[in-house]
Amino acid sequence: RIVMNPPFDRGQWRAHLEAAAKLLKPHGRLVAIFPTSAEKIELDGFNCWCPQRFDNEFAGTSVSVVILVVERKAA
């Protein structure tokens, strides 16, 4: 299992996601906070879904985020 909140700046979240996903064993799960642009992401060999979205929930910011769940498919 992996839980993460990577940096969003300049799309860094994508590199963090790809690196972390490689560490998952079959049926392993990653849960992370990502910008809403990750909502429709697809990764080969993984099931990805966003069970929750938060729009402008953080005081003093206009950031909207999603909770992203990534699960490695069975080998």
PDB file with SEQRES, HELIX, SHEET and CRYST1 records, atoms N, CA, C and O in Angstrom:
SEQRES   1 A   75  ARG ILE VAL MET ASN PRO PRO PHE ASP ARG GLY GLN TRP          
SEQRES   2 A   75  ARG ALA HIS LEU GLU ALA ALA ALA LYS LEU LEU LYS PRO          
SEQRES   3 A   75  HIS GLY ARG LEU VAL ALA ILE PHE PRO THR SER ALA GLU          
SEQRES   4 A   75  LYS ILE GLU LEU ASP GLY PHE ASN CYS TRP CYS PRO GLN          
SEQRES   5 A   75  ARG PHE ASP ASN GLU PHE ALA GLY THR SER VAL SER VAL          
SEQRES   6 A   75  VAL ILE LEU VAL VAL GLU ARG LYS ALA ALA                      
HELIX    1 AA1 ASP A    9  GLY A   11  5                                   3    
HELIX    2 AA2 GLN A   12  ALA A   21  1                                  10    
HELIX    3 AA3 THR A   36  ALA A   38  5                                   3    
SHEET    1 AA1 4 ILE A   2  MET A   4  0                                        
SHEET    2 AA1 4 ARG A  29  PRO A  35  1                                        
SHEET    3 AA1 4 VAL A  65  ARG A  72 -1                                        
SHEET    4 AA1 4 PHE A  46  PHE A  54 -1                                        
CRYST1    1.000    1.000    1.000  90.00  90.00  90.00 P 1           1          
ATOM      1  N   ARG A   1       0.841  -1.175   0.000  1.00  0.00           N  
ATOM      2  CA  ARG A   1       0.000   0.000   0.000  1.00  0.00           C  
ATOM      3  C   ARG A   1       0.885   1.236   0.000  1.00  0.00           C  
ATOM      4  O   ARG A   1       1.943   1.278   0.627  1.00  0.00           O  
ATOM      5  N   ILE A   2       0.415   2.229  -0.721  1.00  0.00           N  
ATOM      6  CA  ILE A   2       1.129   3.497  -0.772  1.00  0.00           C  
ATOM      7  C   ILE A   2       0.110   4.616  -0.601  1.00  0.00           C  
ATOM      8  O   ILE A   2      -0.936   4.610  -1.250  1.00  0.00           O  
ATOM      9  N   VAL A   3       0.407   5.567   0.261  1.00  0.00           N  
ATOM     10  CA  VAL A   3      -0.404   6.768   0.444  1.00  0.00           C  
ATOM     11  C   VAL A   3       0.514   7.943   0.175  1.00  0.00           C  
ATOM     12  O   VAL A   3       1.622   8.007   0.708  1.00  0.00           O  
ATOM     13  N   MET A   4       0.050   8.888  -0.663  1.00  0.00           N  
ATOM     14  CA  MET A   4       0.948   9.988  -1.002  1.00  0.00           C  
ATOM     15  C   MET A   4       0.203  11.284  -1.319  1.00  0.00           C  
ATOM     16  O   MET A   4      -0.973  11.284  -1.683  1.00  0.00           O  
ATOM     17  N   ASN A   5       0.928  12.372  -1.169  1.00  0.00           N  
ATOM     18  CA  ASN A   5       0.464  13.704  -1.521  1.00  0.00           C  
ATOM     19  C   ASN A   5       1.646  14.403  -2.198  1.00  0.00           C  
ATOM     20  O   ASN A   5       2.316  15.230  -1.580  1.00  0.00           O  
ATOM     21  N   PRO A   6       1.902  14.070  -3.473  1.00  0.00           N  
ATOM     22  CA  PRO A   6       3.083  14.615  -4.153  1.00  0.00           C  
ATOM     23  C   PRO A   6       2.900  16.078  -4.544  1.00  0.00           C  
ATOM     24  O   PRO A   6       1.787  16.602  -4.502  1.00  0.00           O  
ATOM     25  N   PRO A   7       3.994  16.735  -4.924  1.00  0.00           N  
ATOM     26  CA  PRO A   7       3.884  18.125  -5.402  1.00  0.00           C  
ATOM     27  C   PRO A   7       3.098  18.178  -6.710  1.00  0.00           C  
ATOM     28  O   PRO A   7       3.228  17.296  -7.558  1.00  0.00           O  
ATOM     29  N   PHE A   8       2.287  19.214  -6.864  1.00  0.00           N  
ATOM     30  CA  PHE A   8       1.473  19.398  -8.072  1.00  0.00           C  
ATOM     31  C   PHE A   8       2.184  20.262  -9.105  1.00  0.00           C  
ATOM     32  O   PHE A   8       1.912  20.167 -10.302  1.00  0.00           O  
ATOM     33  N   ASP A   9       3.095  21.106  -8.631  1.00  0.00           N  
ATOM     34  CA  ASP A   9       3.742  22.107  -9.471  1.00  0.00           C  
ATOM     35  C   ASP A   9       4.377  21.500 -10.722  1.00  0.00           C  
ATOM     36  O   ASP A   9       5.080  20.493 -10.638  1.00  0.00           O  
ATOM     37  N   ARG A  10       4.128  22.109 -11.870  1.00  0.00           N  
ATOM     38  CA  ARG A  10       4.700  21.709 -13.161  1.00  0.00           C  
ATOM     39  C   ARG A  10       4.458  20.236 -13.491  1.00  0.00           C  
ATOM     40  O   ARG A  10       5.286  19.595 -14.138  1.00  0.00           O  
ATOM     41  N   GLY A  11       3.323  19.706 -13.043  1.00  0.00           N  
ATOM     42  CA  GLY A  11       2.972  18.334 -13.379  1.00  0.00           C  
ATOM     43  C   GLY A  11       3.809  17.273 -12.697  1.00  0.00           C  
ATOM     44  O   GLY A  11       3.825  16.121 -13.130  1.00  0.00           O  
ATOM     45  N   GLN A  12       4.505  17.648 -11.635  1.00  0.00           N  
ATOM     46  CA  GLN A  12       5.366  16.688 -10.940  1.00  0.00           C  
ATOM     47  C   GLN A  12       4.606  15.488 -10.394  1.00  0.00           C  
ATOM     48  O   GLN A  12       5.186  14.418 -10.208  1.00  0.00           O  
ATOM     49  N   TRP A  13       3.322  15.658 -10.140  1.00  0.00           N  
ATOM     50  CA  TRP A  13       2.520  14.570  -9.591  1.00  0.00           C  
ATOM     51  C   TRP A  13       2.564  13.340 -10.494  1.00  0.00           C  
ATOM     52  O   TRP A  13       2.554  12.209 -10.008  1.00  0.00           O  
ATOM     53  N   ARG A  14       2.613  13.561 -11.815  1.00  0.00           N  
ATOM     54  CA  ARG A  14       2.599  12.442 -12.761  1.00  0.00           C  
ATOM     55  C   ARG A  14       3.853  11.567 -12.601  1.00  0.00           C  
ATOM     56  O   ARG A  14       3.751  10.341 -12.567  1.00  0.00           O  
ATOM     57  N   ALA A  15       5.015  12.184 -12.503  1.00  0.00           N  
ATOM     58  CA  ALA A  15       6.255  11.428 -12.323  1.00  0.00           C  
ATOM     59  C   ALA A  15       6.246  10.670 -10.997  1.00  0.00           C  
ATOM     60  O   ALA A  15       6.703   9.529 -10.927  1.00  0.00           O  
ATOM     61  N   HIS A  16       5.731  11.299  -9.956  1.00  0.00           N  
ATOM     62  CA  HIS A  16       5.638  10.640  -8.649  1.00  0.00           C  
ATOM     63  C   HIS A  16       4.686   9.454  -8.721  1.00  0.00           C  
ATOM     64  O   HIS A  16       4.965   8.395  -8.158  1.00  0.00           O  
ATOM     65  N   LEU A  17       3.576   9.627  -9.406  1.00  0.00           N  
ATOM     66  CA  LEU A  17       2.601   8.545  -9.556  1.00  0.00           C  
ATOM     67  C   LEU A  17       3.221   7.356 -10.289  1.00  0.00           C  
ATOM     68  O   LEU A  17       3.113   6.216  -9.837  1.00  0.00           O  
ATOM     69  N   GLU A  18       3.864   7.626 -11.410  1.00  0.00           N  
ATOM     70  CA  GLU A  18       4.449   6.550 -12.202  1.00  0.00           C  
ATOM     71  C   GLU A  18       5.540   5.808 -11.427  1.00  0.00           C  
ATOM     72  O   GLU A  18       5.625   4.582 -11.504  1.00  0.00           O  
ATOM     73  N   ALA A  19       6.367   6.530 -10.689  1.00  0.00           N  
ATOM     74  CA  ALA A  19       7.422   5.890  -9.896  1.00  0.00           C  
ATOM     75  C   ALA A  19       6.826   5.045  -8.770  1.00  0.00           C  
ATOM     76  O   ALA A  19       7.272   3.922  -8.534  1.00  0.00           O  
ATOM     77  N   ALA A  20       5.835   5.572  -8.086  1.00  0.00           N  
ATOM     78  CA  ALA A  20       5.214   4.842  -6.975  1.00  0.00           C  
ATOM     79  C   ALA A  20       4.448   3.616  -7.475  1.00  0.00           C  
ATOM     80  O   ALA A  20       4.489   2.563  -6.839  1.00  0.00           O  
ATOM     81  N   ALA A  21       3.758   3.742  -8.591  1.00  0.00           N  
ATOM     82  CA  ALA A  21       2.973   2.625  -9.127  1.00  0.00           C  
ATOM     83  C   ALA A  21       3.868   1.431  -9.451  1.00  0.00           C  
ATOM     84  O   ALA A  21       3.433   0.287  -9.319  1.00  0.00           O  
ATOM     85  N   LYS A  22       5.097   1.672  -9.868  1.00  0.00           N  
ATOM     86  CA  LYS A  22       6.034   0.589 -10.179  1.00  0.00           C  
ATOM     87  C   LYS A  22       6.384  -0.244  -8.947  1.00  0.00           C  
ATOM     88  O   LYS A  22       6.822  -1.388  -9.071  1.00  0.00           O  
ATOM     89  N   LEU A  23       6.191   0.330  -7.764  1.00  0.00           N  
ATOM     90  CA  LEU A  23       6.518  -0.367  -6.523  1.00  0.00           C  
ATOM     91  C   LEU A  23       5.411  -1.307  -6.064  1.00  0.00           C  
ATOM     92  O   LEU A  23       5.630  -2.134  -5.179  1.00  0.00           O  
ATOM     93  N   LEU A  24       4.229  -1.191  -6.654  1.00  0.00           N  
ATOM     94  CA  LEU A  24       3.088  -1.999  -6.221  1.00  0.00           C  
ATOM     95  C   LEU A  24       3.188  -3.434  -6.717  1.00  0.00           C  
ATOM     96  O   LEU A  24       3.567  -3.685  -7.861  1.00  0.00           O  
ATOM     97  N   LYS A  25       2.844  -4.367  -5.845  1.00  0.00           N  
ATOM     98  CA  LYS A  25       2.733  -5.775  -6.221  1.00  0.00           C  
ATOM     99  C   LYS A  25       1.340  -5.988  -6.820  1.00  0.00           C  
ATOM    100  O   LYS A  25       0.494  -5.102  -6.707  1.00  0.00           O  
ATOM    101  N   PRO A  26       1.078  -7.136  -7.453  1.00  0.00           N  
ATOM    102  CA  PRO A  26      -0.274  -7.405  -7.957  1.00  0.00           C  
ATOM    103  C   PRO A  26      -1.315  -7.219  -6.838  1.00  0.00           C  
ATOM    104  O   PRO A  26      -1.142  -7.705  -5.720  1.00  0.00           O  
ATOM    105  N   HIS A  27      -2.359  -6.531  -7.160  1.00  0.00           N  
ATOM    106  CA  HIS A  27      -3.449  -6.159  -6.245  1.00  0.00           C  
ATOM    107  C   HIS A  27      -3.026  -5.109  -5.216  1.00  0.00           C  
ATOM    108  O   HIS A  27      -3.812  -4.767  -4.333  1.00  0.00           O  
ATOM    109  N   GLY A  28      -1.795  -4.591  -5.317  1.00  0.00           N  
ATOM    110  CA  GLY A  28      -1.357  -3.521  -4.432  1.00  0.00           C  
ATOM    111  C   GLY A  28      -2.109  -2.248  -4.756  1.00  0.00           C  
ATOM    112  O   GLY A  28      -2.547  -2.050  -5.890  1.00  0.00           O  
ATOM    113  N   ARG A  29      -2.260  -1.390  -3.773  1.00  0.00           N  
ATOM    114  CA  ARG A  29      -3.082  -0.189  -3.941  1.00  0.00           C  
ATOM    115  C   ARG A  29      -2.342   1.063  -3.518  1.00  0.00           C  
ATOM    116  O   ARG A  29      -1.633   1.079  -2.512  1.00  0.00           O  
ATOM    117  N   LEU A  30      -2.520   2.108  -4.305  1.00  0.00           N  
ATOM    118  CA  LEU A  30      -1.976   3.432  -4.044  1.00  0.00           C  
ATOM    119  C   LEU A  30      -3.158   4.384  -3.917  1.00  0.00           C  
ATOM    120  O   LEU A  30      -4.074   4.354  -4.739  1.00  0.00           O  
ATOM    121  N   VAL A  31      -3.140   5.220  -2.897  1.00  0.00           N  
ATOM    122  CA  VAL A  31      -4.170   6.248  -2.713  1.00  0.00           C  
ATOM    123  C   VAL A  31      -3.458   7.573  -2.572  1.00  0.00           C  
ATOM    124  O   VAL A  31      -2.529   7.704  -1.775  1.00  0.00           O  
ATOM    125  N   ALA A  32      -3.892   8.564  -3.349  1.00  0.00           N  
ATOM    126  CA  ALA A  32      -3.174   9.836  -3.354  1.00  0.00           C  
ATOM    127  C   ALA A  32      -4.118  11.003  -3.576  1.00  0.00           C  
ATOM    128  O   ALA A  32      -5.235  10.843  -4.068  1.00  0.00           O  
ATOM    129  N   ILE A  33      -3.642  12.170  -3.204  1.00  0.00           N  
ATOM    130  CA  ILE A  33      -4.325  13.433  -3.502  1.00  0.00           C  
ATOM    131  C   ILE A  33      -3.637  14.013  -4.721  1.00  0.00           C  
ATOM    132  O   ILE A  33      -2.419  14.194  -4.729  1.00  0.00           O  
ATOM    133  N   PHE A  34      -4.422  14.305  -5.754  1.00  0.00           N  
ATOM    134  CA  PHE A  34      -3.888  14.844  -6.999  1.00  0.00           C  
ATOM    135  C   PHE A  34      -4.755  15.991  -7.493  1.00  0.00           C  
ATOM    136  O   PHE A  34      -5.896  16.139  -7.056  1.00  0.00           O  
ATOM    137  N   PRO A  35      -4.226  16.800  -8.397  1.00  0.00           N  
ATOM    138  CA  PRO A  35      -5.054  17.845  -9.011  1.00  0.00           C  
ATOM    139  C   PRO A  35      -6.149  17.182  -9.849  1.00  0.00           C  
ATOM    140  O   PRO A  35      -6.024  16.023 -10.246  1.00  0.00           O  
ATOM    141  N   THR A  36      -7.201  17.915 -10.108  1.00  0.00           N  
ATOM    142  CA  THR A  36      -8.331  17.353 -10.851  1.00  0.00           C  
ATOM    143  C   THR A  36      -7.958  16.898 -12.255  1.00  0.00           C  
ATOM    144  O   THR A  36      -8.698  16.125 -12.863  1.00  0.00           O  
ATOM    145  N   SER A  37      -6.834  17.357 -12.780  1.00  0.00           N  
ATOM    146  CA  SER A  37      -6.403  16.892 -14.103  1.00  0.00           C  
ATOM    147  C   SER A  37      -6.074  15.402 -14.095  1.00  0.00           C  
ATOM    148  O   SER A  37      -5.972  14.796 -15.161  1.00  0.00           O  
ATOM    149  N   ALA A  38      -5.909  14.802 -12.929  1.00  0.00           N  
ATOM    150  CA  ALA A  38      -5.626  13.366 -12.823  1.00  0.00           C  
ATOM    151  C   ALA A  38      -6.897  12.528 -12.823  1.00  0.00           C  
ATOM    152  O   ALA A  38      -6.836  11.299 -12.801  1.00  0.00           O  
ATOM    153  N   GLU A  39      -8.030  13.184 -12.846  1.00  0.00           N  
ATOM    154  CA  GLU A  39      -9.312  12.488 -12.680  1.00  0.00           C  
ATOM    155  C   GLU A  39      -9.557  11.399 -13.724  1.00  0.00           C  
ATOM    156  O   GLU A  39     -10.181  10.386 -13.410  1.00  0.00           O  
ATOM    157  N   LYS A  40      -9.093  11.580 -14.927  1.00  0.00           N  
ATOM    158  CA  LYS A  40      -9.349  10.629 -16.011  1.00  0.00           C  
ATOM    159  C   LYS A  40      -8.089   9.856 -16.416  1.00  0.00           C  
ATOM    160  O   LYS A  40      -8.008   9.343 -17.532  1.00  0.00           O  
ATOM    161  N   ILE A  41      -7.127   9.773 -15.530  1.00  0.00           N  
ATOM    162  CA  ILE A  41      -5.848   9.141 -15.865  1.00  0.00           C  
ATOM    163  C   ILE A  41      -6.016   7.642 -16.117  1.00  0.00           C  
ATOM    164  O   ILE A  41      -6.854   6.980 -15.504  1.00  0.00           O  
ATOM    165  N   GLU A  42      -5.204   7.133 -17.027  1.00  0.00           N  
ATOM    166  CA  GLU A  42      -5.153   5.704 -17.311  1.00  0.00           C  
ATOM    167  C   GLU A  42      -3.691   5.267 -17.290  1.00  0.00           C  
ATOM    168  O   GLU A  42      -2.825   5.939 -17.851  1.00  0.00           O  
ATOM    169  N   LEU A  43      -3.427   4.148 -16.646  1.00  0.00           N  
ATOM    170  CA  LEU A  43      -2.088   3.570 -16.598  1.00  0.00           C  
ATOM    171  C   LEU A  43      -2.192   2.109 -17.019  1.00  0.00           C  
ATOM    172  O   LEU A  43      -3.024   1.371 -16.492  1.00  0.00           O  
ATOM    173  N   ASP A  44      -1.363   1.690 -17.955  1.00  0.00           N  
ATOM    174  CA  ASP A  44      -1.374   0.303 -18.405  1.00  0.00           C  
ATOM    175  C   ASP A  44      -1.063  -0.635 -17.248  1.00  0.00           C  
ATOM    176  O   ASP A  44      -0.091  -0.434 -16.520  1.00  0.00           O  
ATOM    177  N   GLY A  45      -1.890  -1.658 -17.082  1.00  0.00           N  
ATOM    178  CA  GLY A  45      -1.682  -2.646 -16.037  1.00  0.00           C  
ATOM    179  C   GLY A  45      -2.268  -2.265 -14.694  1.00  0.00           C  
ATOM    180  O   GLY A  45      -2.062  -2.963 -13.702  1.00  0.00           O  
ATOM    181  N   PHE A  46      -3.008  -1.145 -14.656  1.00  0.00           N  
ATOM    182  CA  PHE A  46      -3.576  -0.668 -13.398  1.00  0.00           C  
ATOM    183  C   PHE A  46      -5.045  -0.278 -13.579  1.00  0.00           C  
ATOM    184  O   PHE A  46      -5.447   0.189 -14.645  1.00  0.00           O  
ATOM    185  N   ASN A  47      -5.829  -0.474 -12.533  1.00  0.00           N  
ATOM    186  CA  ASN A  47      -7.171   0.094 -12.477  1.00  0.00           C  
ATOM    187  C   ASN A  47      -7.050   1.413 -11.727  1.00  0.00           C  
ATOM    188  O   ASN A  47      -6.438   1.467 -10.660  1.00  0.00           O  
ATOM    189  N   CYS A  48      -7.630   2.479 -12.278  1.00  0.00           N  
ATOM    190  CA  CYS A  48      -7.557   3.809 -11.660  1.00  0.00           C  
ATOM    191  C   CYS A  48      -8.968   4.372 -11.526  1.00  0.00           C  
ATOM    192  O   CYS A  48      -9.764   4.291 -12.461  1.00  0.00           O  
ATOM    193  N   TRP A  49      -9.275   4.937 -10.371  1.00  0.00           N  
ATOM    194  CA  TRP A  49     -10.571   5.589 -10.196  1.00  0.00           C  
ATOM    195  C   TRP A  49     -10.473   6.678  -9.138  1.00  0.00           C  
ATOM    196  O   TRP A  49      -9.590   6.669  -8.280  1.00  0.00           O  
ATOM    197  N   CYS A  50     -11.404   7.610  -9.228  1.00  0.00           N  
ATOM    198  CA  CYS A  50     -11.447   8.747  -8.300  1.00  0.00           C  
ATOM    199  C   CYS A  50     -12.777   8.723  -7.552  1.00  0.00           C  
ATOM    200  O   CYS A  50     -13.793   9.174  -8.081  1.00  0.00           O  
ATOM    201  N   PRO A  51     -12.778   8.205  -6.338  1.00  0.00           N  
ATOM    202  CA  PRO A  51     -14.026   8.133  -5.590  1.00  0.00           C  
ATOM    203  C   PRO A  51     -14.495   9.464  -5.009  1.00  0.00           C  
ATOM    204  O   PRO A  51     -15.652   9.589  -4.607  1.00  0.00           O  
ATOM    205  N   GLN A  52     -13.612  10.459  -4.962  1.00  0.00           N  
ATOM    206  CA  GLN A  52     -14.013  11.721  -4.346  1.00  0.00           C  
ATOM    207  C   GLN A  52     -13.267  12.897  -4.949  1.00  0.00           C  
ATOM    208  O   GLN A  52     -12.090  12.801  -5.299  1.00  0.00           O  
ATOM    209  N   ARG A  53     -13.985  14.014  -5.062  1.00  0.00           N  
ATOM    210  CA  ARG A  53     -13.429  15.264  -5.577  1.00  0.00           C  
ATOM    211  C   ARG A  53     -13.717  16.366  -4.561  1.00  0.00           C  
ATOM    212  O   ARG A  53     -14.780  16.391  -3.941  1.00  0.00           O  
ATOM    213  N   PHE A  54     -12.765  17.267  -4.400  1.00  0.00           N  
ATOM    214  CA  PHE A  54     -12.914  18.398  -3.487  1.00  0.00           C  
ATOM    215  C   PHE A  54     -12.659  19.677  -4.274  1.00  0.00           C  
ATOM    216  O   PHE A  54     -11.537  19.915  -4.722  1.00  0.00           O  
ATOM    217  N   ASP A  55     -13.678  20.492  -4.444  1.00  0.00           N  
ATOM    218  CA  ASP A  55     -13.568  21.743  -5.188  1.00  0.00           C  
ATOM    219  C   ASP A  55     -13.415  22.917  -4.235  1.00  0.00           C  
ATOM    220  O   ASP A  55     -14.290  23.175  -3.409  1.00  0.00           O  
ATOM    221  N   ASN A  56     -12.297  23.629  -4.353  1.00  0.00           N  
ATOM    222  CA  ASN A  56     -12.036  24.845  -3.567  1.00  0.00           C  
ATOM    223  C   ASN A  56     -12.276  24.641  -2.071  1.00  0.00           C  
ATOM    224  O   ASN A  56     -12.892  25.477  -1.410  1.00  0.00           O  
ATOM    225  N   GLU A  57     -11.787  23.532  -1.556  1.00  0.00           N  
ATOM    226  CA  GLU A  57     -12.011  23.174  -0.151  1.00  0.00           C  
ATOM    227  C   GLU A  57     -10.955  23.739   0.790  1.00  0.00           C  
ATOM    228  O   GLU A  57     -11.146  23.738   2.006  1.00  0.00           O  
ATOM    229  N   PHE A  58      -9.856  24.217   0.244  1.00  0.00           N  
ATOM    230  CA  PHE A  58      -8.748  24.645   1.083  1.00  0.00           C  
ATOM    231  C   PHE A  58      -8.726  26.163   1.210  1.00  0.00           C  
ATOM    232  O   PHE A  58      -8.615  26.880   0.215  1.00  0.00           O  
ATOM    233  N   ALA A  59      -8.831  26.636   2.432  1.00  0.00           N  
ATOM    234  CA  ALA A  59      -8.903  28.069   2.708  1.00  0.00           C  
ATOM    235  C   ALA A  59      -7.713  28.810   2.096  1.00  0.00           C  
ATOM    236  O   ALA A  59      -6.566  28.385   2.232  1.00  0.00           O  
ATOM    237  N   GLY A  60      -8.003  29.913   1.427  1.00  0.00           N  
ATOM    238  CA  GLY A  60      -6.968  30.755   0.872  1.00  0.00           C  
ATOM    239  C   GLY A  60      -6.408  30.269  -0.455  1.00  0.00           C  
ATOM    240  O   GLY A  60      -5.454  30.853  -0.970  1.00  0.00           O  
ATOM    241  N   THR A  61      -6.983  29.208  -1.019  1.00  0.00           N  
ATOM    242  CA  THR A  61      -6.517  28.708  -2.314  1.00  0.00           C  
ATOM    243  C   THR A  61      -7.714  28.477  -3.238  1.00  0.00           C  
ATOM    244  O   THR A  61      -8.861  28.446  -2.792  1.00  0.00           O  
ATOM    245  N   SER A  62      -7.436  28.320  -4.491  1.00  0.00           N  
ATOM    246  CA  SER A  62      -8.489  27.968  -5.445  1.00  0.00           C  
ATOM    247  C   SER A  62      -8.204  26.587  -6.032  1.00  0.00           C  
ATOM    248  O   SER A  62      -8.601  26.276  -7.154  1.00  0.00           O  
ATOM    249  N   VAL A  63      -7.509  25.772  -5.249  1.00  0.00           N  
ATOM    250  CA  VAL A  63      -7.107  24.442  -5.702  1.00  0.00           C  
ATOM    251  C   VAL A  63      -8.246  23.451  -5.530  1.00  0.00           C  
ATOM    252  O   VAL A  63      -8.873  23.386  -4.472  1.00  0.00           O  
ATOM    253  N   SER A  64      -8.506  22.685  -6.573  1.00  0.00           N  
ATOM    254  CA  SER A  64      -9.451  21.574  -6.505  1.00  0.00           C  
ATOM    255  C   SER A  64      -8.649  20.296  -6.692  1.00  0.00           C  
ATOM    256  O   SER A  64      -7.727  20.243  -7.507  1.00  0.00           O  
ATOM    257  N   VAL A  65      -9.007  19.261  -5.929  1.00  0.00           N  
ATOM    258  CA  VAL A  65      -8.240  18.019  -5.956  1.00  0.00           C  
ATOM    259  C   VAL A  65      -9.179  16.818  -6.030  1.00  0.00           C  
ATOM    260  O   VAL A  65     -10.383  16.923  -5.797  1.00  0.00           O  
ATOM    261  N   VAL A  66      -8.584  15.679  -6.361  1.00  0.00           N  
ATOM    262  CA  VAL A  66      -9.301  14.409  -6.324  1.00  0.00           C  
ATOM    263  C   VAL A  66      -8.507  13.434  -5.464  1.00  0.00           C  
ATOM    264  O   VAL A  66      -7.291  13.551  -5.311  1.00  0.00           O  
ATOM    265  N   ILE A  67      -9.227  12.480  -4.916  1.00  0.00           N  
ATOM    266  CA  ILE A  67      -8.591  11.326  -4.303  1.00  0.00           C  
ATOM    267  C   ILE A  67      -8.496  10.300  -5.423  1.00  0.00           C  
ATOM    268  O   ILE A  67      -9.516   9.916  -5.996  1.00  0.00           O  
ATOM    269  N   LEU A  68      -7.302   9.857  -5.739  1.00  0.00           N  
ATOM    270  CA  LEU A  68      -7.081   8.884  -6.799  1.00  0.00           C  
ATOM    271  C   LEU A  68      -6.681   7.558  -6.176  1.00  0.00           C  
ATOM    272  O   LEU A  68      -5.806   7.499  -5.313  1.00  0.00           O  
ATOM    273  N   VAL A  69      -7.337   6.489  -6.631  1.00  0.00           N  
ATOM    274  CA  VAL A  69      -6.993   5.143  -6.199  1.00  0.00           C  
ATOM    275  C   VAL A  69      -6.449   4.404  -7.414  1.00  0.00           C  
ATOM    276  O   VAL A  69      -7.064   4.403  -8.480  1.00  0.00           O  
ATOM    277  N   VAL A  70      -5.291   3.778  -7.242  1.00  0.00           N  
ATOM    278  CA  VAL A  70      -4.647   3.017  -8.310  1.00  0.00           C  
ATOM    279  C   VAL A  70      -4.375   1.629  -7.765  1.00  0.00           C  
ATOM    280  O   VAL A  70      -3.765   1.474  -6.707  1.00  0.00           O  
ATOM    281  N   GLU A  71      -4.834   0.612  -8.499  1.00  0.00           N  
ATOM    282  CA  GLU A  71      -4.609  -0.757  -8.064  1.00  0.00           C  
ATOM    283  C   GLU A  71      -3.960  -1.547  -9.195  1.00  0.00           C  
ATOM    284  O   GLU A  71      -4.451  -1.545 -10.324  1.00  0.00           O  
ATOM    285  N   ARG A  72      -2.844  -2.227  -8.884  1.00  0.00           N  
ATOM    286  CA  ARG A  72      -2.157  -3.024  -9.909  1.00  0.00           C  
ATOM    287  C   ARG A  72      -3.003  -4.262 -10.205  1.00  0.00           C  
ATOM    288  O   ARG A  72      -3.451  -4.959  -9.295  1.00  0.00           O  
ATOM    289  N   LYS A  73      -3.210  -4.519 -11.495  1.00  0.00           N  
ATOM    290  CA  LYS A  73      -3.948  -5.708 -11.921  1.00  0.00           C  
ATOM    291  C   LYS A  73      -3.134  -6.960 -11.633  1.00  0.00           C  
ATOM    292  O   LYS A  73      -1.912  -6.898 -11.503  1.00  0.00           O  
ATOM    293  N   ALA A  74      -3.810  -8.083 -11.535  1.00  0.00           N  
ATOM    294  CA  ALA A  74      -3.124  -9.360 -11.321  1.00  0.00           C  
ATOM    295  C   ALA A  74      -2.218  -9.664 -12.508  1.00  0.00           C  
ATOM    296  O   ALA A  74      -2.528  -9.317 -13.648  1.00  0.00           O  
ATOM    297  N   ALA A  75      -1.120 -10.303 -12.231  1.00  0.00           N  
ATOM    298  CA  ALA A  75      -0.143 -10.630 -13.289  1.00  0.00           C  
ATOM    299  C   ALA A  75      -0.672 -11.674 -14.250  1.00  0.00           C  
ATOM    300  O   ALA A  75       0.024 -12.055 -15.191  1.00  0.00           O  
TER     301      ALA A  75                                                      
END                                                                             
